[in-house]
């Protein structure tokens, strides 16, 4: 009986941690972050972005990453936090596009 109860306790802890992790998920943000970082790297490789532009864009992505970590810190990402993250990603995407096509080359 003790083995059963201790097994049940361990299982309930595992289920609780999985549920906690699922609450803090933000669909699409991580993939979008990776895509935008790839766009920046591609801009550097093609010469469309100068070193200063790339550094600025990378700092912007770092700030968004910090926003995401802050939103996930309490285990629940609210609608408002999700909307702020999406708005920040939208702004960053436009900035990347504008910098890549501003005719400044390295």
C-alpha atoms as one frame of an Amber mdcrd trajectory, in Angstrom:
protein
   0.000   0.000   0.000   2.898   2.390   0.807   4.406   1.735  -2.608   1.123
   2.536  -4.293   0.705   5.801  -2.387   4.285   6.918  -3.023   3.883   6.058
  -6.730   0.654   8.037  -6.807   2.373  11.012  -5.166   5.212  10.959  -7.690
   2.744  10.699 -10.565   0.717  13.652  -9.286   3.886  15.771  -9.094   4.771
  14.871 -12.684   1.287  15.688 -13.948   1.347  19.001 -12.071   4.656  20.036
 -13.583   3.463  19.152 -17.101   0.299  21.182 -16.585   2.367  24.116 -15.288
   4.647  23.960 -18.322   1.678  23.924 -20.695   0.206  27.053 -19.113   3.343
  28.999 -19.918   3.463  28.062 -23.603   3.036  30.834 -26.145   2.071  29.334
 -29.510   4.158  30.558 -32.407   6.359  33.003 -30.498   9.401  30.736 -30.278
   9.179  29.728 -33.935   8.679  33.306 -35.013  11.672  34.375 -32.938  13.796
  31.725 -34.660  12.550  32.825 -38.101  13.389  36.461 -37.429  16.855  35.597
 -36.163  17.368  33.570 -39.330  16.258  36.580 -41.424  18.838  38.726 -39.639
  21.576  36.148 -40.245  20.567  35.928 -43.904  20.738  39.729 -44.180  24.247
  39.707 -42.755  25.369  36.948 -45.124  23.922  38.655 -48.196  25.285  42.059
 -47.247  21.830  43.629 -46.971  22.464  44.485 -43.311  25.386  46.446 -41.973
  27.037  45.411 -38.726  25.327  48.215 -36.803  21.909  47.334 -38.201  22.381
  43.663 -37.359  23.509  44.475 -33.819  20.481  46.717 -33.297  18.116  44.064
 -34.648  19.703  41.382 -32.450  19.276  43.604 -29.373  15.626  44.038 -30.324
  15.219  40.254 -30.493  16.926  39.932 -27.093  14.433  42.386 -25.593  11.545
  40.355 -26.994  13.090  37.209 -25.526  13.283  38.920 -22.111   9.637  39.988
 -22.455   8.714  36.381 -23.176  10.668  35.074 -20.191   9.048  37.676 -17.953
   5.590  36.703 -19.223   6.291  33.026 -18.558   7.802  33.632 -15.103   4.563
  33.164 -13.165   3.471  30.161 -15.233   0.509  31.890 -16.866   0.705  34.019
 -19.984  -2.269  36.360 -20.066  -3.994  37.583 -23.211  -2.490  41.013 -22.667
   1.038  39.609 -22.368   0.518  37.484 -25.479  -0.784  40.506 -27.393   2.228
  42.600 -26.315   4.598  39.860 -27.478   2.870  39.573 -30.842   2.914  43.369
 -31.251   6.633  43.465 -30.428   7.274  40.678 -32.949   5.232  42.549 -35.584
   7.274  45.690 -34.991  10.545  43.736 -35.133   9.497  42.054 -38.380   8.771
  45.405 -40.014  12.076  46.781 -38.757  13.992  43.814 -40.182  12.306  44.224
 -43.569  12.914  47.978 -43.601  16.599  47.596 -42.690  17.191  44.841 -45.233
  15.769  46.938 -48.053  17.149  50.389 -47.233  19.927  50.141 -49.824  22.650
  50.284 -47.199  25.206  47.553 -47.772  28.312  46.612 -45.871
